[in-house]
Amino acid sequence: MNTGILALGCYAPERVMTNHDFEKILDTSDEWIVTRTGIRERRLAAEGEYTSHLAFKAVEDLLRRHGPSALEGVDLVIVATNTPDALFPATAALVQDRFGLKAGAYDLLAGCPGWGYAVAQAHAMVKSGLARKVLAIGSETLSKILDFSDRSTAVLFGDGAGAAVIGPVPDGYGFRSFVLGADGSGARELNLRCLAPSLPDGTPMGEYAYMNGREVFKFAVRVMNTATLEAIEKAGLRPQDIKYLIPHQANARIIEAARERLGLPPEQVWVNVDRYGNTSTASMLIALQEALDAGKIHDGDHILFVTFGAGLTWAASVLTWWQPD
């Protein structure tokens, strides 16, 4: 059985915070941020607006686009997030209840690649017969875990959500490969405390998100190259067969390095990091929806997804696009 994306929706909060807004509270500038990251603005959740609320709105957008039948047959909900409303209950259970689904539900935490991991699980569940369809969501309110006096992290992230229904597709379409990886030795480079005050090696963790930007940048450039090439090879394709690249929207320089390595022209890569910042598990969903809305992706196109993040973790996959009637 082949599996693919049957329906898609996304949401970004209304509040926009620009680089010029950060100039008022941090020792930084629009030029400094744009030069190093490509980010010009990002969306921030309102006070009292949390990850579940963004997930709800992404699913509502999916229903507006595809109709109420889009959720028929969904019997599992996975929410990939690094900012759940609570350790328990799962944010996915809140989604299940909100939309009246007769489905199992759990959250998945794997850093920014969380949605890449969730889709791989959804594919395996459907292919094995353990689920008919899976609602795989990436939703984040990263602004809730940032220290807005720390320019090394505060300017990078934004809030957002996306939702996709994963289910059976015709022969010749659907996901062709998955690559999932982790290197826990890099945990000290990107982390946030939950219960333990430090990592097992004694590295302290703080109350807000911490990132060693230099080391994460080097890791990202390397893994974006190796993971994409591995996913393409596992799919039985060549780099020149890829029609469109949907990368994790963390840094424009990292995306450009990946594009050059693959030999893709700029018009075959969707980049929106300038408008949303890094929305973590939601970033590829929002990018995919925008690329579809812009008419960039068509039936039979081979799409390459790649993402990286805390863990350190990474995920890549190749999908042959099929558009349901």
Buried (B, 14 or more C-beta within 10 A) or exposed (E): EBBBBBBBBBBBBEBBBEBEBBBEEBEBEBEBBBEBBBBBBBBBBEEEBBBBBBBBBBBBBBBEBBEEEBBEBBBBBBBBBBBBBEEEBBBBBBBBEBBEBEBBBBBBBBBBBBBBBBBBBBBBBBBEEEBBBBBBBBBBBBBBBBBBEBBBBBBBBBBBBBBBBBBBBEEEBBBBBBBBBBEEEBBBBBBBBEEEEEBEEEEEBEEBBBBBBEBBBEBBBEBBBBBBBBBBBBBEBEBEBBBBBBBBBBBBBBBBBBBEBBEBEEEBBBBBBBBBBBBBBBBBBBBBBBBBEEEBBEEEBBBBBBBBBBBBBBBBBBBBBBBEE
